[in-house]
């Protein structure tokens, strides 16, 4: 049996999204910047997509900017707020230790340019506290950027409360909502979000297309120079087919969110319940504040890379953390940030399921993972030392 359980890394393109995009690859392929009617057909599709995306998050169409994905949107949002702050003498930025590297690396780049960055430690449950954000705010704070939902452990942050705090203090607030868009309700007005990033391929749109929402009045800094596309803030001929597909996929995901969640959560909870029976295993992150489909666990005495390879042999696609860092042998920075020791973090497994998964597939995972963990432990000298009492169990 084949089981795709890595939806947090990417998703398949939905039939509705594929059907919507194909005409703009073969029939209406004009450049939307062209003045003739054939090009304006593409321009009309862009505007309709902008209106659709805006409606899904309760924004205005002119507040929607199309990008190549979440990473570009994160970069532009953070750099824009930093540059705006610097013009006002404010060069302090607040974020968290377990952000996506698109955020962390952008902040590190700004540090080299003279900005000061405060990275908040998440609590052991993987949730940032509003009071910790409040304590970190200074008179020279130019931006707070905190992810909506963590891409590895699936914990959801108190975005509305943080947004209200930032609005009260007059500080721009950005959230990386790549793992939340299409899976959780988002209302940028009610949540006091000034800028938000999303990526289409996380909710059944093609790869290579995303969105930056920037509240009216937010001054954006260009990070790609060239033509006047996206109201002069993001140069480059728009990926019309991808954008059309993304708008359809987001609308479809939002319209079916309640029923999808009702299907996914029982599968997720069954995974947690059954895999937790494996001795010396640990669930990572709060189950109370959690996206519907992500399961992250650690199994003591094994290496995550070996676990993934053997699961692959059994037809199960999973990960041990973010796809963007899967080539690294270092343990997940997310797991280390919530206090897990290196030895435990190395044995992590992330299963991320969606509405296309079935309970039969979940049963296959539940049957397979304990066998693979037992097999790996049988070959592990570390596990042997743990069993003999030569070193203490950490889980």
C-alpha positions in Angstrom: 0.0 0.0 0.0 1.2 3.5 -0.9 0.6 6.2 1.7 1.5 9.8 1.2 1.7 11.3 4.7 3.9 14.4 4.0 1.2 17.0 3.2 3.0 19.6 5.3 5.9 19.4 2.7 3.6 19.7 -0.3 0.2 18.5 -1.6 -1.2 17.2 -4.8 -2.9 19.6 -7.1 -6.7 19.3 -6.8 -8.7 18.5 -9.9 -10.5 21.8 -9.6 -7.2 23.7 -9.5 -5.8 21.8 -12.4 -9.0 22.3 -14.5 -8.9 26.0 -13.7 -5.3 26.5 -14.7 -5.1 24.6 -18.0 -6.9 27.1 -20.2 -4.4 29.8 -19.1 -1.5 27.5 -20.4 -3.1 26.7 -23.7 -5.9 29.1 -24.7 -5.6 32.4 -22.8 -1.8 32.5 -22.5 -1.4 36.2 -23.2 0.7 38.5 -21.0 -1.6 40.3 -18.6 0.5 43.5 -19.0 -0.4 43.7 -22.7 -3.0 46.2 -23.8 -4.7 44.1 -26.4 -7.8 42.1 -25.6 -6.0 38.7 -25.6 -3.7 39.9 -22.8 -6.5 41.6 -21.0 -8.2 38.2 -20.7 -5.3 37.1 -18.6 -5.4 40.4 -16.6 -9.1 39.8 -15.8 -8.3 36.3 -14.5 -5.6 37.9 -12.3 -8.1 40.3 -10.8 -10.7 37.6 -10.3 -8.1 35.5 -8.5 -7.1 38.5 -6.3 -10.7 39.0 -5.3 -11.1 35.3 -4.5 -8.0 35.1 -2.3 -8.9 38.4 -0.5 -12.4 37.1 0.3 -10.9 33.9 1.8 -9.0 35.9 4.4 -11.3 38.9 4.7 -8.9 41.3 3.0 -9.3 43.8 0.2 -8.2 42.8 -3.3 -5.7 45.6 -3.5 -4.0 44.2 -0.3 -3.1 41.0 -2.1 0.3 40.6 -3.9 1.1 37.5 -5.8 4.6 36.0 -5.2 6.5 32.8 -6.1 5.6 31.3 -2.7 5.8 31.6 1.1 9.6 32.2 1.3 9.4 35.2 -1.0 6.4 36.6 0.8 8.2 36.2 4.2 11.3 38.0 2.8 9.4 40.9 1.4 7.2 41.4 4.5 10.1 41.3 7.0 12.4 43.5 4.9 9.7 46.0 4.2 8.9 46.4 7.9 12.6 46.6 8.8 13.3 49.3 6.3 10.2 51.2 7.3 11.2 51.0 10.9 14.8 52.1 10.2 13.5 55.3 8.6 11.8 56.0 11.9 14.9 55.1 14.0 13.5 51.7 15.0 15.7 48.7 14.3 14.5 46.0 16.7 12.7 42.9 15.4 10.9 40.2 17.4 10.3 36.7 16.3 10.7 33.1 17.6 13.3 30.4 17.7 11.2 27.9 15.8 10.2 29.9 12.7 10.7 28.6 9.2 14.1 29.3 7.9 12.7 31.8 5.4 12.0 34.0 8.4 15.1 33.1 10.5 17.6 33.5 7.6 16.0 36.9 6.6 16.3 38.1 10.2 20.0 36.9 10.3 20.7 38.9 7.2 19.2 42.0 8.7 21.3 41.5 11.9 24.3 41.8 9.7 22.9 45.1 8.5 22.7 46.5 12.0 19.3 45.4 13.2 18.8 43.8 16.6 16.7 40.6 16.7 15.0 39.1 19.7 14.0 35.4 19.2 11.5 34.2 21.8 11.7 30.7 23.1 8.5 28.7 22.7 7.3 26.9 25.8 7.7 23.1 26.0 4.2 22.7 24.5 5.3 24.6 21.3 3.2 27.6 21.9 4.4 31.2 22.3 2.8 33.2 25.2 1.4 36.7 24.5 3.0 38.0 27.7 6.4 36.9 26.4 5.8 39.0 23.3 4.7 41.9 25.4 7.8 41.7 27.6 10.1 41.7 24.5 8.6 44.9 22.9 10.7 48.0 23.2 10.3 51.6 22.0 12.4 50.8 19.0 10.6 47.6 18.0 9.8 47.8 14.2 8.2 44.4 13.7 6.8 41.3 15.3 6.8 38.3 13.1 5.4 35.0 14.5 4.2 32.0 12.5 0.5 31.0 12.5 1.1 27.3 12.8 4.5 25.5 13.2 5.5 23.5 10.1 7.1 20.7 12.0 5.1 20.1 15.2 1.8 21.7 14.1 1.2 23.9 17.1 -1.0 27.0 16.5 0.0 30.3 18.0 -2.3 32.9 19.7 -2.3 35.0 16.5 -5.4 37.2 17.3 -4.1 38.0 20.8 -0.6 38.9 19.5 -2.1 40.9 16.7 -4.2 42.9 19.2 -1.1 43.6 21.3 0.8 44.8 18.3 -2.0 47.0 17.1 -2.3 48.5 20.6 1.4 49.3 20.5 1.5 50.5 16.9 3.9 47.8 15.8 3.5 46.0 12.4 2.6 42.4 12.9 3.5 39.7 10.3 2.6 36.0 10.4 3.9 33.2 8.2 0.6 31.4 7.6 1.9 28.8 5.1 0.8 25.9 7.2 -2.5 27.4 8.2 -4.0 28.9 5.0 -6.6 26.6 3.6 -6.6 24.5 6.8 -7.7 26.9 9.5 -10.0 30.0 9.5 -8.1 33.2 8.9 -9.5 36.7 9.2 -6.8 39.3 8.8 -9.1 42.1 10.1 -10.4 40.4 13.2 -6.9 39.0 14.0 -5.2 42.4 13.5 -2.7 41.0 11.0 -0.8 43.6 9.1 1.1 41.2 6.7 0.6 37.5 6.0 2.4 34.9 3.9 0.9 31.8 2.2 2.0 29.3 -0.3 -0.3 27.6 -2.8 1.3 24.1 -2.8 0.3 23.6 0.8 -3.4 23.5 -0.1 -3.6 21.7 -3.4 -2.3 24.4 -5.8 0.8 24.1 -7.9 4.3 24.8 -6.5 5.8 28.2 -7.3 3.0 30.5 -6.4 2.1 32.3 -3.2 0.6 35.4 -1.6 1.7 38.3 0.5 -1.2 40.1 2.1 -0.2 43.6 3.2 -2.7 45.8 4.9 -3.5 49.0 3.2 -1.0 51.6 4.4 1.9 49.1 4.8 4.8 50.4 2.7 6.4 47.5 0.8 10.1 47.4 -0.2 10.7 45.7 -3.5 13.0 42.7 -3.4 12.6 41.9 -7.1 13.1 44.9 -9.4 12.0 45.1 -13.0 8.6 45.9 -14.5 5.5 47.4 -12.8 3.6 44.2 -12.1 1.7 43.8 -8.8 1.2 47.5 -8.5 5.0 48.1 -8.8 5.9 46.0 -5.8 6.8 42.7 -7.3 8.4 42.7 -10.8 8.1 39.8 -13.2 5.3 38.6 -15.5 2.7 37.0 -13.3 2.3 33.2 -13.3 -1.3 33.5 -14.4 -2.1 29.8 -14.6 -0.6 29.1 -11.2 -2.4 32.1 -9.6 -5.7 31.1 -11.0 -5.2 27.6 -9.7 -4.2 28.8 -6.3 -7.3 31.0 -6.0 -9.5 28.1 -6.9 -7.7 25.7 -4.5 -7.8 28.2 -1.6 -11.5 28.8 -2.2 -12.2 25.1 -2.4 -10.2 24.4 0.8 -12.0 27.1 2.7 -15.4 26.1 1.6 -14.7 22.4 2.6 -12.6 23.2 5.7 -15.2 22.1 8.2 -15.8 18.7 6.6 -12.1 18.2 5.8 -11.3 18.9 9.4 -14.0 16.5 10.6 -12.4 13.7 8.5 -8.7 14.5 9.3 -8.8 14.8 13.1 -10.0 11.3 13.8 -7.2 9.9 11.7 -4.7 12.2 13.4 -5.9 11.3 16.8 -5.8 7.6 16.0 -2.1 8.0 15.0 -1.3 9.8 18.2 -3.2 7.2 20.3 -1.7 4.1 18.7 1.9 5.3 18.1 2.1 6.5 21.7 1.9 2.9 22.8 5.4 2.4 21.5 7.6 2.4 24.6 9.8 5.4 25.2 8.0 7.6 22.6 6.9 11.2 22.9 4.3 13.4 21.3 5.7 16.8 20.4 3.6 19.9 20.8 0.3 20.8 22.4 -2.7 18.8 21.2 -5.0 21.5 22.3 -3.6 24.2 20.0 -2.9 22.2 16.9 -3.5 22.1 13.1 -5.8 19.2 12.0 -3.3 17.0 10.2 0.2 17.1 11.7 1.6 14.3 13.9 5.1 14.8 15.3 6.7 12.2 17.6 10.1 11.1 18.8 11.2 7.5 19.5 14.2 7.1 21.7 17.2 5.1 20.6 16.8 5.5 16.8 17.8 7.9 14.0 15.0 9.6 12.1 16.8 9.2 8.7 16.8 5.4 9.0 13.2 5.4 10.1 12.2 7.4 7.0 14.1 5.1 4.6 12.5 2.0 6.1 9.1 3.6 6.0 9.7 4.4 2.4 10.4 0.8 1.7 7.0 0.0 3.2 5.3 2.6 0.9 5.0 5.4 3.5 6.1 8.9 2.6 6.9 10.8 5.8 9.5 13.3 7.1 11.6 14.0 10.2 11.1 17.7 10.0 10.9 20.5 7.5 11.4 19.5 3.8 13.6 22.5 3.4 16.2 21.1 5.8 15.8 17.4 5.1 19.4 17.3 3.7 20.8 18.2 7.1 22.1 15.7 9.6 21.5 18.2 12.4 18.4 17.7 14.7 15.4 19.9 14.0 15.8 23.4 15.4 12.1 23.3 16.2 12.5 20.3 18.5 15.6 21.7 20.1 13.7 25.0 20.7 11.0 23.3 22.8 13.7 21.7 25.0 14.2 18.2 23.5 17.8 16.9 23.9 19.8 16.2 20.7 19.6 12.5 21.3 15.8 12.5 21.4 15.3 15.1 18.6 17.3 12.9 16.2 14.6 10.2 16.4 11.7 12.3 15.2 9.0 11.5 12.8 6.5 13.9 11.2 3.4 12.5 9.6 1.1 15.1 8.0 -2.2 13.9 6.6 -4.9 15.5 4.6 -8.4 14.9 3.3 -7.2 12.6 0.6 -5.9 10.1 3.1 -8.0 7.1 4.3 -8.4 5.3 7.6 -7.0 2.2 5.9 -3.8 4.1 5.2 -3.7 5.2 8.8 -4.0 1.6 9.9 -1.0 0.7 7.6 1.1 3.4 9.3 0.1 2.1 12.7 1.0 -1.4 11.8 4.3 -0.5 10.2 5.9 2.2 12.5 6.2 0.0 15.6 7.8 -2.8 13.6 10.4 -0.4 12.1 11.1 1.2 15.4 11.6 -2.2 17.0 13.9 -3.3 14.1 16.1 -0.2 14.4 16.3 -0.4 18.1 17.5 -4.0 17.8 20.5 -2.8 15.8 21.2 0.3 17.9 24.1 0.3 20.4 22.5 3.3 22.1 19.3 1.4 22.7 21.3 -1.5 24.0 23.0 0.7 26.6 19.6 2.2 27.5 18.1 -1.3 28.0 21.1 -2.4 30.1 20.8 0.7 32.3 24.2 2.0 31.2 22.6 5.3 30.3 19.3 6.8 31.5 16.2 7.0 29.4 15.3 10.5 28.3 11.8 9.6 27.3 
